[in-house]
Amino acid sequence: MKPIFYTLSRGLPFFILIGTLFLRCESYQEPDIQLGKSPDLPTLSVVQLKTDSNRVVVSEKSDVIFDRLWSAVGASPDRTKKGLDTFYFPKAGRYNILWSGSFKGGSGTGQQSISVVIPKDAVTPCTGLATLLAGGCDPTSRKCWTFSKKAGAVAVGPTPGSAEWFTSPLNGLQNEQYDDNFCFAWAENKFIYENNGLTVDPWNGYKPVPFSLPGKPQWQLIPIGPAGVPRIELPEGAFMGVWDASNVYDIVRLTEKEMIVRTPFLKGGGWFELYFEAR
């Protein structure tokens, strides 16, 4: 192999060339950008309805906010990005409603927290929907629902009512899903999950595993939910139909013999539509 040599410069001594290079290297620093003062935080309104102390109307008055988030653990919904919305608190207690927002023009963000006291647990009125769901409004009333064996018992998609990701075929669910019963008792609004010992685990290859709901979960029936239709709400950790669904179920159809509900994924990103039949 022939050795290869590189010439730095013709006719210039090496030390002159290096000195020239150093003379041409100048540091540069971009001038600091002076940010303006953040605007004042918006005026917030948090009002409990006189006709229903479990409902709290929140609103924001500002023309400098381009994005906001209201959040309230224990409420339904538990978060909203609307400038005007209503939180529903089914259980008595003290709750913090947190508002956070971003100012227009990139001038910063802000947060505010307001505390509300819900004086009493919500009482589900004895309506036609309640009697259909729980079988009646007397202390012994109880009604159980189980998955339909028809096609479409479970449909999955990116938006409420969509089914492009998955639709179960006729008799397409596992036996451990068909023997699950989701029961609503009128007395103390008890929710009972009877799974005959096993529940299909979506986080473990859809294998049936032992499972039981902790505590004594209760159900609430909200006549008009955030989607504009009646909503069934269960406590956090409880579910109806599939384990990876949320604890809120918007009623699409409810008759004496069948019930269709929609619920978002537990961790967001999609929706289930679930078809049940009365046991």
Backbone as numpy.savetxt, mean C-alpha at the origin, in Angstrom:
# Nx Ny Nz CAx CAy CAz Cx Cy Cz
61.87 -10.13 -31.17 61.05 -8.93 -31.17 61.90 -7.69 -31.17
61.51 -6.70 -31.94 62.25 -5.46 -31.99 61.79 -4.54 -30.88
62.70 -3.89 -30.18 62.27 -2.93 -29.16 61.61 -1.73 -29.80
60.59 -1.17 -29.10 59.86 -0.02 -29.62 60.11 1.16 -28.69
60.50 2.31 -29.24 60.78 3.51 -28.46 59.82 4.60 -28.88
59.35 5.36 -27.91 58.47 6.50 -28.19 59.23 7.79 -27.94
59.18 8.72 -28.87 59.84 10.02 -28.74 58.86 11.02 -28.18
59.21 11.64 -27.06 58.31 12.60 -26.45 58.19 13.88 -27.26
59.32 14.39 -27.75 59.27 15.64 -28.51 60.57 15.76 -29.29
60.47 16.26 -30.50 61.67 16.46 -31.32 62.34 17.78 -30.96
63.62 17.71 -30.70 64.42 18.92 -30.56 64.27 19.63 -29.23
63.44 19.11 -28.31 63.28 19.75 -27.02 63.85 18.86 -25.93
64.64 19.45 -25.08 65.15 18.65 -23.96 63.98 18.18 -23.11
64.18 17.06 -22.48 63.12 16.41 -21.70 62.63 17.33 -20.57
63.57 18.01 -19.85 63.17 18.81 -18.70 62.35 20.02 -19.14
62.60 20.55 -20.35 61.82 21.69 -20.85 60.39 21.26 -21.15
60.28 20.06 -21.74 58.95 19.56 -22.07 58.12 19.34 -20.81
58.71 18.74 -19.79 57.99 18.48 -18.54 57.57 19.80 -17.89
58.47 20.77 -17.91 58.13 22.07 -17.34 56.98 22.71 -18.07
56.97 22.57 -19.40 55.86 23.13 -20.18 54.55 22.47 -19.80
54.61 21.15 -19.60 53.39 20.44 -19.23 52.85 20.94 -17.90
53.74 21.16 -16.94 53.31 21.64 -15.63 52.74 23.04 -15.72
53.30 23.88 -16.57 52.80 25.24 -16.71 51.40 25.26 -17.28
51.06 24.27 -18.09 49.75 24.25 -18.75 48.66 23.64 -17.86
49.02 23.00 -16.76 48.04 22.38 -15.88 47.55 23.40 -14.87
46.31 23.86 -15.02 45.75 24.84 -14.12 44.55 24.24 -13.39
44.47 24.49 -12.12 43.32 23.99 -11.36 42.08 24.79 -11.71
40.92 24.12 -11.56 39.64 24.78 -11.87 38.64 24.41 -10.80
37.92 25.36 -10.33 36.87 25.13 -9.35 35.65 25.90 -9.77
34.54 25.15 -9.89 33.30 25.79 -10.31 32.79 26.70 -9.20
32.35 27.87 -9.53 31.84 28.79 -8.49 30.67 28.18 -7.73
30.58 28.47 -6.43 29.47 27.99 -5.62 28.16 28.57 -6.14
27.12 27.72 -6.12 25.79 28.16 -6.52 25.03 28.54 -5.26
24.58 29.75 -5.18 23.85 30.20 -4.01 22.37 29.85 -4.14
21.91 28.96 -3.24 20.51 28.57 -3.26 19.69 29.57 -2.48
18.52 29.85 -3.00 17.64 30.77 -2.31 17.03 30.15 -1.06
16.44 30.95 -0.23 15.80 30.48 0.98 14.58 29.63 0.64
14.42 28.51 1.37 13.27 27.65 1.13 11.98 28.40 1.45
10.94 28.20 0.65 9.66 28.87 0.95 9.10 28.39 2.29
8.15 29.15 2.80 7.50 28.76 4.04 6.71 27.47 3.84
6.62 26.66 4.90 5.85 25.44 4.83 4.38 25.75 4.57
3.69 24.89 3.85 2.29 25.18 3.53 1.40 25.08 4.77
0.22 25.66 4.66 -0.78 25.57 5.72 -1.52 24.25 5.57
-1.53 23.46 6.63 -2.19 22.17 6.62 -3.48 22.22 7.43
-4.45 21.46 6.99 -5.72 21.35 7.70 -6.00 19.88 7.98
-6.26 19.54 9.23 -6.59 18.18 9.63 -7.86 18.26 10.47
-8.98 17.77 9.93 -10.28 17.95 10.57 -11.00 16.60 10.69
-11.42 16.28 11.91 -12.26 15.10 12.12 -13.70 15.45 11.81
-14.37 14.55 11.09 -15.77 14.81 10.74 -16.65 14.74 11.99
-17.55 15.68 12.14 -18.46 15.68 13.27 -19.42 14.49 13.22
-19.76 14.07 12.01 -20.69 12.96 11.86 -20.01 11.60 11.95
-18.67 11.57 11.90 -17.93 10.30 11.96 -16.52 10.61 12.44
-16.29 10.47 13.75 -14.99 10.85 14.32 -13.86 9.92 13.91
-14.16 8.83 13.23 -13.12 7.92 12.75 -12.58 8.35 11.39
-13.17 9.36 10.80 -12.72 9.88 9.51 -12.08 11.26 9.70
-10.90 11.42 9.12 -10.13 12.66 9.25 -9.82 13.19 7.85
-10.25 14.41 7.58 -10.01 15.04 6.28 -8.73 15.86 6.37
-7.80 15.60 5.48 -6.53 16.34 5.45 -6.47 17.14 4.15
-5.92 18.35 4.25 -5.78 19.19 3.06 -4.56 20.08 3.21
-4.05 20.50 2.08 -2.85 21.34 2.01 -3.14 22.55 1.14
-2.79 23.72 1.64 -2.99 24.95 0.87 -1.62 25.54 0.54
-1.22 25.40 -0.72 0.07 25.92 -1.15 0.13 25.90 -2.67
0.84 26.88 -3.22 1.06 26.89 -4.68 2.54 26.69 -5.01
3.33 26.28 -4.01 4.76 26.09 -4.26 5.18 24.64 -4.06
4.23 23.73 -3.86 4.53 22.32 -3.68 4.21 21.57 -4.97
5.17 20.80 -5.48 4.89 20.03 -6.69 4.72 18.54 -6.39
5.08 18.10 -5.19 4.92 16.69 -4.84 4.79 16.59 -3.32
3.81 15.77 -2.86 3.65 15.62 -1.42 3.22 14.19 -1.11
3.37 13.84 0.18 2.94 12.53 0.67 2.40 12.68 2.08
1.16 12.28 2.27 0.58 12.15 3.59 0.70 10.68 4.00
1.05 10.42 5.24 1.11 9.04 5.72 0.59 8.96 7.15
-0.11 7.87 7.45 -0.69 7.68 8.78 -0.78 6.19 9.05
0.10 5.67 9.88 0.09 4.25 10.23 -1.19 3.95 11.01
-1.91 2.93 10.58 -3.16 2.56 11.24 -4.39 3.09 10.55
-4.20 3.87 9.47 -5.33 4.44 8.75 -5.56 3.70 7.44
-6.70 3.95 6.86 -7.02 3.43 5.52 -7.47 4.59 4.65
-6.76 4.90 3.56 -5.46 4.31 3.20 -4.39 4.78 4.18
-3.24 4.13 4.17 -2.18 4.55 5.09 -1.28 5.62 4.49
-1.51 5.97 3.22 -0.77 7.05 2.58 -1.52 7.57 1.37
-1.28 8.83 1.04 -1.91 9.42 -0.13 -1.03 10.56 -0.63
-1.07 10.82 -1.92 -0.31 11.91 -2.51 -1.22 13.07 -2.93
-2.49 13.00 -2.56 -3.44 14.03 -2.94 -3.33 15.24 -2.02
-3.68 16.39 -2.55 -3.71 17.59 -1.74 -4.89 17.63 -0.80
-5.95 16.86 -1.11 -7.15 16.76 -0.28 -7.59 15.31 -0.27
-7.68 14.71 0.93 -8.07 13.30 1.01 -8.61 13.02 2.42
-9.10 11.79 2.62 -9.67 11.40 3.90 -9.00 10.13 4.40
-8.56 10.14 5.66 -8.05 8.95 6.34 -9.17 8.36 7.20
-9.24 7.03 7.22 -10.22 6.34 8.06 -9.47 5.53 9.11
-9.75 5.80 10.39 -9.09 5.10 11.49 -10.12 4.19 12.17
-10.04 2.88 11.97 -11.05 1.99 12.55 -10.91 1.77 14.05
-9.71 1.98 14.62 -9.47 1.71 16.03 -9.20 3.01 16.79
-9.67 3.05 18.05 -9.43 4.22 18.90 -7.95 4.32 19.24
-7.48 5.55 19.46 -6.08 5.75 19.82 -5.57 7.09 19.33
-4.31 7.37 19.64 -3.65 8.58 19.17 -2.78 8.23 17.96
-2.89 9.01 16.90 -2.18 8.74 15.66 -1.44 10.00 15.20
-0.31 9.79 14.56 0.44 10.89 13.94 0.22 10.86 12.44
-0.20 11.98 11.90 -0.33 12.12 10.45 0.87 12.94 9.97
1.68 12.36 9.13 2.91 13.00 8.67 2.74 13.50 7.24
3.06 14.77 7.04 3.08 15.36 5.70 4.52 15.66 5.32
4.90 15.30 4.10 6.21 15.67 3.56 6.01 16.12 2.12
6.76 17.16 1.74 6.58 17.71 0.39 7.85 18.29 -0.17
7.85 18.45 -1.49 8.98 19.03 -2.21 8.55 20.35 -2.84
9.38 21.37 -2.66 9.07 22.69 -3.21 9.44 22.77 -4.69
8.73 23.58 -5.40 9.03 23.81 -6.81 10.38 24.49 -6.96
11.02 24.26 -8.10 12.29 24.90 -8.39 13.46 24.31 -7.64
13.28 23.14 -7.05 14.39 22.50 -6.35 14.84 23.24 -5.11
13.93 23.96 -4.46 14.34 24.77 -3.31 14.17 24.05 -1.98
14.14 22.72 -2.01 14.16 21.97 -0.76 12.90 21.17 -0.51
12.88 20.53 0.66 11.76 19.73 1.08 11.37 20.14 2.50
10.21 19.70 2.94 9.75 20.02 4.28 8.89 18.91 4.83
8.75 18.89 6.15 7.91 17.90 6.82 7.13 18.56 7.95
5.94 18.03 8.18 5.13 18.46 9.31 4.39 17.24 9.85
4.17 17.21 11.16 3.45 16.12 11.80 2.34 16.67 12.67
1.16 16.08 12.54 0.01 16.50 13.32 -0.59 15.28 14.00
-0.90 15.41 15.28 -1.44 14.31 16.05 -2.96 14.41 16.13
-3.64 13.27 16.00 -5.10 13.23 16.15 -5.46 12.12 17.13
-6.56 12.31 17.83 -7.05 11.32 18.78 -8.39 10.78 18.27
-8.45 9.48 18.07 -9.70 8.82 17.67 -10.36 8.30 18.94
-11.51 8.81 19.30 -12.08 8.51 20.62 -12.62 7.10 20.80
-13.04 6.44 19.73 -13.66 5.12 19.90 -13.48 4.28 18.63
-13.59 2.97 18.83 -13.52 2.07 17.68 -14.71 2.33 16.75
-14.45 2.16 15.46 -15.53 2.30 14.49 -16.53 1.15 14.65
-17.78 1.44 14.47 -18.83 0.42 14.56 -19.39 0.20 13.16
-19.35 -1.05 12.73 -19.89 -1.37 11.42 -21.41 -1.34 11.47
-22.04 -0.49 10.68 -23.50 -0.44 10.71 -24.11 -1.70 10.12
-25.27 -2.06 10.62 -25.97 -3.24 10.11 -26.69 -2.87 8.83
-25.98 -3.01 7.73 -26.52 -2.67 6.41 -26.70 -3.95 5.58
-27.23 -3.76 4.39 -27.39 -4.90 3.49 -26.05 -5.55 3.16
-25.01 -4.73 2.98 -23.68 -5.29 2.69 -23.17 -6.12 3.85
-23.36 -5.61 5.07 -22.89 -6.34 6.24 -23.60 -7.68 6.38
-24.90 -7.70 6.11 -25.62 -8.97 6.23 -25.19 -9.95 5.15
-24.86 -9.45 3.96 -24.36 -10.33 2.91 -22.99 -10.89 3.27
-22.15 -10.05 3.86 -20.79 -10.47 4.17 -20.74 -11.42 5.36
-21.48 -11.10 6.43 -21.40 -11.87 7.68 -22.61 -12.76 7.93
-23.57 -12.73 7.01 -24.73 -13.61 7.17 -25.81 -13.07 8.08
-25.67 -11.84 8.56 -26.68 -11.27 9.43 -26.05 -10.35 10.45
-26.89 -9.78 11.32 -26.42 -8.82 12.31 -26.82 -9.21 13.73
-26.97 -10.48 14.00 -27.25 -10.90 15.36 -26.01 -11.58 15.93
-25.92 -11.77 17.24 -24.70 -12.30 17.87 -24.22 -13.63 17.34
-25.10 -14.42 16.75 -24.68 -15.74 16.25 -24.36 -15.74 14.76
-24.52 -14.59 14.10 -24.31 -14.55 12.64 -22.84 -14.78 12.29
-22.62 -15.61 11.30 -21.27 -15.90 10.82 -21.38 -16.49 9.42
-20.50 -16.04 8.54 -20.53 -16.54 7.16 -19.10 -16.72 6.68
-18.85 -17.83 5.96 -17.51 -18.15 5.47 -17.49 -18.15 3.95
-16.35 -17.75 3.44 -16.14 -17.66 1.99 -14.90 -18.47 1.62
-14.96 -19.11 0.44 -13.83 -19.90 -0.04 -13.62 -19.63 -1.52
-12.44 -19.94 -2.04 -12.14 -19.68 -3.44 -13.11 -20.42 -4.36
-13.54 -19.74 -5.41 -14.32 -20.40 -6.45 -13.42 -21.32 -7.26
-13.98 -22.42 -7.74 -13.22 -23.34 -8.59 -13.35 -22.98 -10.07
-14.06 -21.89 -10.35 -14.18 -21.44 -11.73 -12.89 -20.78 -12.18
-12.74 -20.64 -13.49 -11.58 -19.92 -14.03 -11.64 -18.47 -13.57
-10.47 -17.90 -13.29 -10.41 -16.51 -12.87 -10.59 -16.31 -11.38
-10.46 -17.37 -10.59 -10.55 -17.21 -9.14 -9.46 -16.29 -8.62
-8.30 -16.33 -9.28 -7.21 -15.41 -8.97 -6.74 -14.79 -10.28
-6.81 -13.48 -10.37 -6.30 -12.75 -11.53 -5.32 -11.70 -11.03
-4.24 -11.50 -11.80 -3.17 -10.61 -11.35 -2.79 -9.67 -12.50
-2.61 -8.41 -12.17 -2.19 -7.44 -13.18 -1.59 -6.20 -12.53
-1.11 -5.26 -13.35 -0.45 -4.06 -12.80 -1.39 -3.02 -12.23
-2.68 -3.08 -12.62 -3.65 -2.08 -12.17 -4.92 -2.79 -11.69
-5.76 -2.12 -10.91 -6.99 -2.74 -10.43 -7.86 -3.24 -11.58
-8.24 -4.52 -11.52 -9.09 -5.11 -12.55 -8.36 -5.68 -13.74
-7.05 -5.46 -13.84 -6.29 -6.01 -14.96 -5.90 -7.45 -14.65
-5.66 -8.23 -15.71 -5.35 -9.65 -15.51 -4.31 -10.15 -16.50
-3.46 -9.21 -17.02 -2.52 -9.65 -18.06 -1.34 -10.45 -17.53
-1.12 -10.42 -16.21 0.02 -11.16 -15.67 -0.33 -12.63 -15.37
-1.56 -12.85 -14.92 -1.95 -14.23 -14.58 -3.45 -14.30 -14.39
-4.05 -15.39 -14.87 -5.44 -15.73 -14.59 -5.52 -17.22 -14.34
-6.03 -17.61 -13.20 -6.09 -19.04 -12.86 -7.12 -19.74 -13.74
-6.80 -20.95 -14.23 -7.75 -21.71 -15.06 -8.78 -22.42 -14.19
-9.69 -23.14 -14.82 -10.69 -23.93 -14.12 -10.00 -24.92 -13.19
-10.40 -24.96 -11.93 -9.78 -25.83 -10.92 -8.26 -25.65 -10.88
-7.80 -24.42 -11.10 -6.36 -24.18 -11.26 -5.60 -23.86 -9.99
-6.26 -23.81 -8.84 -5.56 -23.51 -7.59 -5.18 -24.80 -6.87
-4.36 -24.68 -5.86 -3.96 -25.84 -5.09 -5.07 -26.26 -4.12
-5.07 -27.56 -3.77 -6.08 -28.06 -2.83 -6.05 -27.29 -1.51
-4.82 -26.90 -1.09 -4.68 -26.18 0.16 -5.28 -24.78 0.09
-5.53 -24.29 -1.12 -6.22 -23.01 -1.27 -7.73 -23.20 -1.28
-8.19 -24.29 -1.90 -9.62 -24.54 -1.95 -10.21 -24.90 -0.60
-9.39 -25.42 0.33 -9.96 -25.77 1.63 -9.81 -24.64 2.66
-9.34 -23.48 2.23 -9.27 -22.31 3.12 -10.64 -21.65 3.22
-11.02 -21.28 4.43 -12.27 -20.56 4.66 -11.96 -19.23 5.34
-12.58 -18.17 4.83 -12.40 -16.83 5.37 -13.76 -16.40 5.94
-13.84 -16.37 7.26 -15.12 -16.24 7.93 -15.27 -14.89 8.62
-16.49 -14.33 8.51 -16.82 -13.05 9.12 -17.96 -13.27 10.12
-17.65 -13.04 11.40 -18.66 -13.16 12.45 -19.12 -11.76 12.84
-20.43 -11.60 13.07 -20.93 -10.29 13.44 -20.53 -9.92 14.87
-20.52 -10.88 15.76 -20.17 -10.62 17.16 -18.72 -10.15 17.24
-18.54 -8.92 17.73 -17.23 -8.29 17.91 -16.44 -8.19 16.60
-17.14 -8.29 15.47 -16.49 -8.18 14.16 -15.29 -9.14 14.02
-15.46 -10.34 14.46 -14.35 -11.30 14.43 -14.10 -11.80 13.01
-12.81 -11.84 12.65 -12.39 -12.44 11.38 -11.67 -13.75 11.70
-12.17 -14.85 11.13 -11.59 -16.17 11.41 -11.05 -16.77 10.12
-9.79 -17.16 10.16 -9.16 -17.79 9.00 -8.99 -19.28 9.31
-9.75 -20.11 8.61 -9.67 -21.56 8.77 -8.92 -22.14 7.57
-7.70 -22.59 7.80 -6.89 -23.10 6.68 -6.61 -24.58 6.79
-7.25 -25.27 7.74 -7.02 -26.70 7.93 -5.55 -27.02 8.11
-4.81 -26.07 8.69 -3.43 -26.32 9.07 -2.37 -25.80 8.13
-2.69 -25.62 6.83 -1.67 -25.25 5.85 -2.12 -24.06 5.02
-1.15 -23.19 4.72 -1.37 -22.03 3.86 -0.30 -22.01 2.77
-0.69 -21.69 1.55 0.27 -21.62 0.44 1.17 -20.40 0.65
2.48 -20.65 0.65 3.47 -19.61 0.93 4.04 -19.07 -0.39
3.67 -17.85 -0.80 4.16 -17.30 -2.07 5.63 -16.96 -2.04
6.23 -16.86 -0.85 7.65 -16.52 -0.74 8.53 -17.77 -0.62
7.91 -18.94 -0.73 8.66 -20.19 -0.61 8.21 -21.18 -1.68
8.19 -20.71 -2.93 7.83 -21.58 -4.05 6.40 -22.05 -4.04
5.51 -21.30 -3.40 4.08 -21.65 -3.31 3.86 -23.02 -2.68
4.67 -23.31 -1.69 4.52 -24.57 -0.96 3.55 -24.37 0.21
2.74 -25.36 0.52 1.88 -25.28 1.69 2.70 -25.40 2.98
2.51 -24.47 3.89 3.26 -24.46 5.14 2.28 -24.22 6.30
2.64 -24.64 7.51 1.78 -24.37 8.67 1.69 -22.87 8.92
0.48 -22.39 9.23 0.29 -20.96 9.47 -1.00 -20.74 10.23
-0.98 -19.78 11.13 -2.20 -19.34 11.81 -2.07 -17.84 12.09
-3.18 -17.12 11.99 -3.16 -15.69 12.24 -2.95 -15.42 13.73
-2.07 -14.48 14.06 -1.87 -14.16 15.47 -3.00 -13.30 16.02
-3.19 -13.34 17.32 -4.16 -12.48 17.98 -5.60 -12.81 17.63
-6.44 -11.81 17.78 -7.87 -11.95 17.49 -8.28 -10.88 16.48
-7.99 -11.11 15.21 -8.25 -10.06 14.20 -9.73 -9.74 14.06
-9.98 -8.48 13.73 -11.34 -8.01 13.50 -11.44 -7.41 12.10
-12.65 -7.38 11.58 -12.88 -6.82 10.26 -13.71 -5.54 10.39
-13.54 -4.68 9.41 -14.34 -3.46 9.32 -14.86 -3.35 7.89
-16.09 -2.91 7.76 -16.69 -2.69 6.45 -16.87 -1.19 6.27
-16.13 -0.62 5.33 -16.19 0.81 5.04 -17.16 1.01 3.88
-18.28 1.71 4.11 -19.30 1.84 3.05 -18.76 2.41 1.74
-17.95 3.46 1.84 -17.35 4.05 0.65 -15.86 4.23 0.93
-15.03 3.43 0.28 -13.60 3.50 0.49 -12.94 4.48 -0.46
-11.61 4.56 -0.44 -10.87 5.49 -1.31 -11.14 5.27 -2.80
-11.47 4.04 -3.20 -11.73 3.77 -4.61 -13.17 4.08 -5.01
-13.98 4.58 -4.05 -15.35 4.92 -4.35 -16.32 3.76 -4.25
-15.85 2.61 -3.75 -16.69 1.42 -3.58 -16.51 0.93 -2.14
-17.41 0.05 -1.65 -17.24 -0.49 -0.30 -15.91 -1.22 -0.16
-15.35 -1.16 1.04 -14.06 -1.78 1.30 -14.10 -2.60 2.58
-13.51 -3.79 2.54 -13.29 -4.62 3.72 -11.87 -4.34 4.20
-11.73 -4.05 5.48 -10.40 -3.81 6.02 -10.12 -4.79 7.15
-8.97 -5.44 7.06 -8.50 -6.35 8.09 -7.29 -5.73 8.77
-6.94 -6.18 9.97 -5.74 -5.62 10.61 -4.48 -6.04 9.86
-3.40 -5.29 10.07 -2.13 -5.63 9.42 -1.71 -7.05 9.79
-1.25 -7.79 8.79 -0.85 -9.18 8.99 -1.92 -10.18 8.63
-3.20 -9.73 8.62 -4.30 -10.61 8.21 -4.53 -10.45 6.71
-5.08 -11.49 6.10 -5.33 -11.44 4.66 -6.49 -12.35 4.32
-7.00 -12.17 3.12 -8.08 -13.00 2.61 -7.68 -13.49 1.22
-7.58 -14.78 1.05 -7.29 -15.35 -0.26 -5.84 -15.70 -0.45
-4.97 -14.71 -0.57 -3.55 -14.96 -0.84 -2.70 -14.20 0.16
-1.65 -14.85 0.62 -0.82 -14.35 1.71 -0.09 -13.06 1.34
0.25 -12.89 0.05 1.01 -11.71 -0.37 0.11 -10.55 -0.81
-1.16 -10.58 -0.38 -2.07 -9.47 -0.63 -2.07 -8.53 0.56
-2.55 -7.32 0.35 -2.64 -6.36 1.44 -3.81 -6.72 2.35
-4.07 -5.87 3.32 -5.16 -6.12 4.27 -6.43 -5.34 3.95
-6.50 -4.71 2.76 -7.69 -3.97 2.35 -8.22 -4.55 1.04
-9.57 -4.66 0.95 -10.19 -5.34 -0.18 -11.37 -4.51 -0.68
-11.25 -3.97 -1.87 -12.33 -3.21 -2.48 -13.33 -4.19 -3.09
-14.60 -4.03 -2.74 -15.63 -4.97 -3.18 -16.10 -4.60 -4.58
-15.91 -5.53 -5.51 -16.38 -5.35 -6.88 -17.80 -5.90 -7.02
-18.05 -7.05 -6.37 -19.36 -7.68 -6.43 -19.59 -8.45 -5.13
-20.76 -8.29 -4.53 -21.10 -9.02 -3.32 -22.58 -9.37 -3.37
-22.85 -10.67 -3.44 -24.22 -11.18 -3.41 -24.29 -12.23 -2.31
-25.42 -12.87 -2.19 -25.57 -13.89 -1.17 -24.65 -15.08 -1.42
-24.27 -15.30 -2.67 -23.51 -16.50 -3.00 -22.09 -16.25 -3.50
-21.77 -15.05 -3.93 -20.44 -14.82 -4.47 -19.90 -13.44 -4.08
-18.58 -13.35 -4.06 -17.91 -12.10 -3.72 -16.65 -11.97 -4.56
-16.47 -10.81 -5.19 -15.27 -10.50 -5.96 -14.66 -9.24 -5.36
-13.37 -9.31 -5.04 -12.69 -8.17 -4.42 -11.38 -7.90 -5.15
-10.88 -6.69 -4.98 -9.57 -6.30 -5.53 -8.70 -5.80 -4.39
-7.44 -6.20 -4.41 -6.52 -5.80 -3.35 -5.12 -5.64 -3.92
-4.37 -4.64 -3.50 -3.00 -4.47 -4.01 -2.06 -5.49 -3.39
-0.92 -5.69 -4.05 0.13 -6.53 -3.49 0.52 -5.99 -2.12
0.92 -6.88 -1.24 1.35 -6.47 0.09 2.51 -5.49 0.02
3.43 -5.70 -0.93 4.59 -4.82 -1.07 4.47 -3.89 -2.28
3.26 -3.75 -2.81 3.03 -2.83 -3.92 3.49 -3.40 -5.24
3.14 -2.69 -6.32 3.60 -3.07 -7.64 2.61 -3.83 -8.49
1.45 -4.15 -7.96 0.45 -4.89 -8.74 -0.81 -5.11 -7.93
-1.80 -5.76 -8.57 -3.11 -5.96 -7.96 -3.61 -7.38 -8.18
-4.35 -7.88 -7.16 -5.08 -9.14 -7.28 -6.57 -8.83 -7.46
-7.24 -9.69 -8.23 -8.69 -9.75 -8.21 -9.04 -11.18 -7.80
-9.84 -11.33 -6.73 -10.08 -12.61 -6.11 -11.59 -12.92 -6.15
-11.91 -14.15 -6.52 -13.31 -14.57 -6.68 -13.61 -15.64 -5.64
-14.55 -15.33 -4.72 -14.93 -16.25 -3.66 -16.40 -16.66 -3.80
-16.71 -17.83 -3.23 -18.09 -18.29 -3.16 -18.45 -18.58 -1.70
-19.71 -18.37 -1.35 -20.14 -18.65 0.01 -20.07 -20.15 0.27
-19.58 -20.51 1.45 -19.46 -21.94 1.76 -20.84 -22.52 2.08
